[in-house]
């Protein structure tokens, strides 16, 4: 029995390991590098294979557009999920909930796949206080984060008033024209 366990452990070490490393993005980086910025509510989800990888596709009801993309983005792809009985977990991938409201900094690849820029860095949950004032927040990234020089950097949780973020985005986009 012990030799079987050792054999299985040895085989497991031969399998390719996948890890997620994120480049730390500032708020201004996300504003300028994103192809669209929206406040949206998640209305549904489904998962499917895309090549060897599984993606979960979240359908969005766009509530507000702060940076219009080439086309109205009504879906965002998040790496990982369950498809055909196979589960794939991707460290650093954002978690969305059907019915949840989010601010998403989106990036669309040449192949047409739209994702949150910087994985979890580009997704902010929207919550409301008893007076109806919105706050946006995201936890610190759980993956390894590198600065522009390739050094490991600490990521920090972000929380701010939605009105402040909206104003900042509008100012940065206005200055870039």
Secondary structure, DSSP 4 states (H G I P E B T S, - for coil): -HHHHHHHHHHHHHSPP---EEE---HHHHHHH-SEEEEEEEEEEEEEEETTEEEEEEEEEEEEEEE--SS---EEEEE-EEETTEEE--TT-----TT-EEEEEEEE-TTS-EEETTGGGGEEEEEE-TT--EEEEEPPPSSEEE-TTS-EE----EEEEHHHHHHHHHHHHHHT-
